[in-house]
Amino acid sequence: MCRNITPLRGLEPPATDQEVEAAALQFVRKVAGLSSISAANKPLVDAAVAEIAHITRHLLADLPDRKVPPKVDPPLRRIAARAAASTS
């Protein structure tokens, strides 16, 4: 489940709040079976994402350092890298 969520532990620089929230949103959408978020579901999804992101930040802070960084950058970093490469 959630194969598309990339590891955030051990990133250099550490995972940003935006990256943690993006992973939390992916998780919530996956477990809820939502391909899109309706206006009626948005408050519930937003609350779930906030809670999961909060717990994720604590988990990442509490886990010991990783000896080897993740093999894959999170999606937001891949997008930023592509944008930087295309402008240079």
FENWOVEN-V794893 format. One record per pair of residues at least 12 apart in sequence whose C-alpha atoms are under 7 Angstrom apart, sorted by the first residue. I is the first residue (numbers start at 1). J is the second residue. D is the distance in whole Angstrom. If there is no record, write none. Layout:
# FENWOVEN-V794893
{{I | J | D} {I | J | D}}
This chain:
# FENWOVEN-V794893
{{2 | 27 | 7} {2 | 30 | 7} {5 | 23 | 6} {5 | 26 | 7} {6 | 72 | 7} {6 | 74 | 6} {7 | 70 | 6} {9 | 60 | 6} {9 | 66 | 7} {10 | 65 | 6} {10 | 66 | 5} {10 | 69 | 5} {10 | 70 | 7} {11 | 69 | 6} {11 | 70 | 7} {19 | 76 | 7} {20 | 53 | 6} {21 | 49 | 7} {21 | 53 | 5} {24 | 49 | 5} {24 | 52 | 6} {24 | 53 | 6} {25 | 49 | 6} {28 | 45 | 7} {28 | 48 | 7} {28 | 49 | 7}}
